[in-house]
């Protein structure tokens, strides 16, 4: 597995490596958990989101209740609820998928994600930033 684009916290080897990218109105955050017990800190979001467990196993803690999930699995996380992810197997891979949109309805789009040949119509509102 190629992990060269993942960013790891040199000060905390229990945190997962992170690879994030915005593509139009989606923001993805890939997390690679190297070892059992590695974890993503407790946090919450303003909007519901999907977590794709593509490899390994994680424990999801929401409102102090624990669920162990095995790949492959799609996990729904409701807005406003604090949650934490803990790796239950080495080499666990998780991707959180978030819908992104500015208050004015414009989509967020990372210019690096646009291949040559893609064009936009005048009625498409695009903000070229993430």
MOLIN-V589742 format. One record per backbone hydrogen bond with DSSP energy under -1.0 kcal/mol. CO is the residue of the C=O (numbers start at 1). NH is the residue of the N-H. Records with the same first field share a line. If there is no record, write none. Layout:
CO->NH ; NH
This chain:
3->6
7->18
9->12
12->15
14->39
17->32
18->7
19->30
21->28
23->26
25->100
26->23
27->98
28->21
29->96
30->19
31->94
32->17
33->92
34->91
35->38
38->87
40->85
43->83
45->80
49->77
50->97
51->75
52->95
53->73
55->93
56->71
57->88
58->69
59->86
60->67
61->84
62->65
65->62
67->60
69->58
73->53
75->51
77->49
78->81
82->63
83->43
84->61
85->40
86->59
87->37
92->33
93->54 ; 55
94->31
95->52
96->29
97->50
98->27
102->105
106->102
107->127
110->113
111->114
115->118
121->124
125->107
127->109 ; 129
